[in-house]
Amino acid sequence: MRVVEPGGSEHGQGPFRLNDLLRASFLVVLCCFGSLVDAHLGAQTQFVEPSAMDDSDTRSITKANFLFHFAASNEWPAEFMEGPFRLVIIGNPSLHAILSDKYAMKAIGAQSLEIVLLDDAELLKKEPFAHVIYSEESGETLQKISKSIRDQPVLLISDAADGLQSGALINFVAVNNRIRYEINSEEATKRELLIGNRILSWAVK
Amino acid sequence: MSTMNTNIRSFLFAGLIVLSAIGSSVCAQGEVERATDLGQLGKWTEAKQVLEPVMASSAHQSSGRSWFVMGFIHKELHKSQGEFGADAPERLAAVSCFQRAIQLGLNATDRRMAIEALDFLARSYFREAIAMVEGFTWGSTTDILSLYGRYEALELSLNPQKDLSMQRSDLNRYLGQAHAMLLESPSTRPAAELQAIFQEAIDHYRAALEGNENDYATQYNLAITLYNEGVRKLKGIGHETSMFELMEIQDGCITLFEQSLAPMQAAHAQQPNRLETLKGLMTLHYALSQKDESDRYRAQIEKILGNR
């Protein structure tokens, strides 16, 4: 930007010409300068505009990290440690997208990780065995899911106030604004699932 | 007789001194005029060559007009050479010459012009500082603050009562956002550098609020920068992150989200129906696992959108 200024040579100002005519043009230049500075500052809109908020689903990011740890740090009976390791998400496409993006190419032990999204819990019936099922359902629907996998070594994970009571083995809870989890270890043992020590040690219950 | 001789000698000696002073003054005036003529022709380098070597003489040292003309020469050279930076020598010299000229005394016209020239030079520091923020690069903050410092000192020398807190606040807000933009742009910067950039952004926003605590944009941008940093850390978690690290990172993120809440609420208090702050509060409460609060803001957004 070319700056026009008071006393600048561009307009014959300075100590060199001091007649009235130039004095008048001096004032014009002053006004122009003010406008230019305003225009310049006005052009700083990029700094006046508010910043963009990151739209990522933070709770799903956190849950995805936990789910991967739950899959990787627990032990299933030997006969279920072959073939793909299946992790089913019911009704949370955002969580599924994050998990797929971050962990789809990873392995659980020697098993390749398969991440599946189901729109509805009813669709579970048509699905092959899943090592981990995550659902945000509660109450009767969660109980139904739990019954449908009864006696199977399936790690059912929920995010509901009545999660553990409704049959989930791990339930996400909010503690001091953080996402934590509680575990029903007794039920896990019944299902021959060995919950890892690290997972147990961080559980709130 | 000898007394008379002594008086004559003294008179002649005094006359010699007066003549020498007049001669020196006339000579000095001539040099100033020659420099002025060269300036009129745009020959600033030649004008400087005429005046600068003789500025050390007592006639020029005590002449406000000489310093005034010298000030213009330096100013024009500063412009023609495209100098930049807080320590640009021609600009510094111009400032110093004009200040000295005013101190020594000038006629009313010259004095007004010297003040206007100083004001121009002050603004040139400010413009340069802003231009550096526009093309901001990591590490240039010191230079920007030096330029702004020169602007502030010069403005205050012209008008000691001038309140520059808004300008300082604006500059800090621009710097805060410039740093925040570095964080948002894709880069391969090491983690320590990213952390330092983030801290600078936050510090500048907070400094901006000290001068203008009710500035909506600063409050909102501070909240967003804190929140986005939390999200950035959360996204950094990978399959190799241990359970302990995961918990620790989550704690750090939640602390940032919690810190973000106060400025977001302050921005919202100023413009309660602004969608971006409502969305900000909805998102923040969601991130803090406060579903009811998040839903309350979601309902407000839906209500506003429904009324459009």
Interface residues (C-beta under 8 A of the other chain):
Chain A: M1 V3 E5 P6 G7 G8 S9 Q13 G14 P15 F16 R17 L18 F26 L30 F33 V37 H40 L41 Q44 Q46 F47 V48 E49 P50 S51 A52 M53 D54 S56 T58 R59 I61 T62 N65 F66 F68 H69 A72 S73 K102 Y103 K106 A174 N176 N177 R178 I179 R198 I199 W202
Chain B: T36 G39 Q40 G42 R65 F68 V69 F72 K75 E76 K79 T109 D110 M113 E116 A117 D119 F120 R123 S124 R127 I130 V133 E134 R173 Y174 Q177 A178 A180 M181 E184 A217 Y220 N221 I224 T225 Y227 N228 G230 V231 R232 L234 K235 I237 G238 H239 T241 S242 M243 F244 L246 M247 Q250 D251 C253 I254 F257 E258 E276 K279 G280 T283 Y286 A287 L288 S289 Q290
